[in-house]
Amino acid sequence: MQSQSELLPNALDFYNRIITIKSPPINSWSPKMPAGELCYPSSISYPPISQATETPMEEDEAWVWAQIKAEARRDAELEPALASYLYSTILSHSSLERSLSFHLGNKLCSSTLLSTLLYDLFLNTFSSDPSLRAAAVADLRAARVRDPACVSFSHCLLNYKGFLACQAHRVAHKLWNQSRRPLALALQSRISDVFAVDIHPAAKMGKGILFDHATGVVVGETAVVGNNVSILHHVTLGGTGKACGDRHPKIGDGVLIGAGATILGNVKIGEGAKIGAGSVVLIDVPPRTTAVGNPARLVGGKDKPSRHEEIPGESMDHTSFISEWSDYII
């Protein structure tokens, strides 16, 4: 393994080397991507990872990694001050899992929890579990497509603390399931300290997760979050008191949870539901409906609630319900 000193060349020297190399073109990006490129249905049966031909997951990972490296080369040319940083975090690495492991190790280390130890931990975990790598790629795509402020994959990889917190949580969750619970809890603590995102290592996360802004997100021990879910800042998926057992929310696929929403107890938020910003949800929310307010109520009423066709976790539509919900004016 390279030492950190070897991974930090002089920025000017590196810049002089990269400007002589023509960067590969960065593929044009369209937010209207085929749905299959965003979603990874559990019904698809992929070939074993050991087969000679690449699986769809491997091809997707390779494409995204090529994009990230091309973006990093471009940014290093445009901003020489970042050349050394981009080299050490992206361009010196041979794969996405190595780059991500290095970056997380340096972000989460402390004076007593060394970056080299964390790098080895993350790399061994990502390398041994293809599903974790596929989830990271799905999360990168989610941020790139759903967040208009996300200008590139590399920007998300390096700077989106919601993405980084989610990937570190996936490792903590694997450690928890391996009965390495003291280490999983220590990692949870560092994630909370550094990223201000507090996810219990036992909580289950799907793929294609977007923690938009992410500050103040709290997810309890028995919570389950499905695929292609978008969660904004200061969202709580919590319990209702001191009760033990299965006591946290279950979030279905394609759900959108607005900023500051609080969902308490072992309640089910149905597939494709929308939770308005600042809402307090204490009971189940049916699929494809919108719950708003404190306490939350269904738009259209509980007997015949309004239903939407789009997947709000992907469309990120926060306000289309407002005309049905109230006569709000300014």
Buried (B, 14 or more C-beta within 10 A) or exposed (E): EEEBEEBBBEBEEBBEEBBEEEBEEBEEEEEEEEEEEBBBEEEEEBEEEEEEEEBEBBEBBBEBBBBBBBBBBBBBBEEBEBBBBBBBBBBBBEBBBBBBBBBBBBBBBEEEBEBEEBBBBBBEBBBEBBBBBBBBBBBBBBBBBBBEEBBBBBBBBBEBBBBBBBBBBBBBBBBBEEEBBEBBBBBBBBBBEBBBBBBBBBBBBBBBBBBBBBBBBBBBBBBBBBBBBBBBBBBBBBBEEEEEEEBBBBBBBBBBBBBBBBBBBBBBBBBBBBBBBBBBBEBBBBBBBBBBBEEBBBBBEEEEBBBBEBBBBBBBBBEBBBEEBEEEEE
